[in-house]
Amino acid sequence: MPFDIDIAVVGAGAAGLGAATRLAALGRSCLVLEAGMRVGGRAYTESASLGAPFDHGASWLHVAEHNPLTPVARRLGFTLREGERRRREILLIGDRHATPAEKAAHDAACDAWEEAAEARAAQGGPDVSIAEAVPHGGYWDATASHWLGTTICGVEPWKNSLRDYIDTGLDGETPQIAEGYGTLVARLAEGLPVRLGAPVHRIRADGAITLEGPGGTLRARGCIVTVSTGVLAAGGLRFEPGLPAEVEAAIAGLPLALLSKIALRGGEGLGLGPFARLGRRLEGAGDHPMSWLVAPFGRDHAVGFLGGEAAWALAREGPAAAEAFARADLARYFGAAAVARAFPHPAVATDWGENPLFQGAYTYALVGAAGARAVLAGARLADGRIRFAGEACHTRYAGTVGGAWASGMAAAEALSATLPG
């Protein structure tokens, strides 16, 4: 039976590019089919909107000391800048600045939150939500859950598996890249066989692995699928024969969270130093404070982060509502007039939740689904000729570009070993 290619890769994000890089090293012919008109997936940097590199998606080189992309970034001459993990130049309580003692109490509550989660997970037993493991009722406890749970994880702690949270917890160094994380990932695509604007709607496993889309049909010996679990769960990619029940369950158990960014471009600035961080105490169930990063790399930007259901709701309302929300939140610190003067340009709001090619930011595991990542990573469809890869498939560094890249490389290695020749 004639084949067009050894291995087809669906998706040109970090996982797809990692797979293609490894396949090339193994001497396998491959083609990366990307539905969109750019590479990088959820690592996307552009400079037009803010006049300097802005990462719409991935921003931090998580666990840099173990991240496979750290040495690559340094070899290519990218500029890395480490930031302090929890330092906040301004921490608000209501309409006033927290005292040094109150800041220390906030930091201690965040430490206690993480320690409680780790201690509960160490007890073993059935999986529970993060919310069931962490402190409640203390002055800073709800704020700690908001920052460490809803904001960083992109989902409320009561939805999120404690076991998966601990298994995939990120620590160590977390530098940012001055040129943009998406810029780095785009460099990794150079020289690889990538076809843009080539969506795949169906994958059939018969004598060959046949990929079908509006652009035609491709016949391959094997295939690596790297599209998000959001797209898979929504039926954006069909499989014939259908997926096994355990794979369907794994996909359903790994929905996409949402962390949105609203970025403001400045004029006169706010008088803060580079990489200034702002936060405020949660005031009640209906309050959704943003976490702010001001003047990254000394640029005239302020980037607000919002996660969880509030982020999904704001995404549905559109960019104008997102900008109004962000300006109102930042005005809590400086006043509306000062914010208007400092940031006269239109805001930029990310759209991962509304983009049909992604349908969210990164995965979390539902309670009881902590093993879903291993199931998806280990799935061997069509006698091992179809594999999955992506951040959702990494059992240690889920939700990261480095994890996605490593997952793609591992899938390429495994699939190549399965095929003859």
ABEGO torsion letter per residue (X at the ends): XBBABABBBBEABAAAAAAAAAAAAAGBBBBBBBABABBGEABBBBAAAAGBBBBABBABBBGAAABAAAAAAAAAGBBBBBBBAABBABBBBEABBBBAAAAAAAAAAAAAAAAAAAAAAAAEEBBBBAAAABBBGBAAAAAAAAAABAAAAGBBAAABBAAAAAAABBBEBBBBBAAEAAAAAAAAABGBBBBBGBBBABBBBBABBBBBBAAEBBBBABBBBABBAAAAAAGABBBOBBBBAAAAAAAAABBBBBBBBBBBBBBAEAGBBBGBBBBBBBAEAABBBBBBBBGBGGBBBBBBBBBEAAAAAAAAAEAAAAAAAAAAAAAAAAEAAAAAAABABBBBBBAAAABAAAGEABBBBBBGAAAAAAAAAABBBGGGABBBBEAAABAAABGBAAAAAAAAAAAAAAAAAABBX
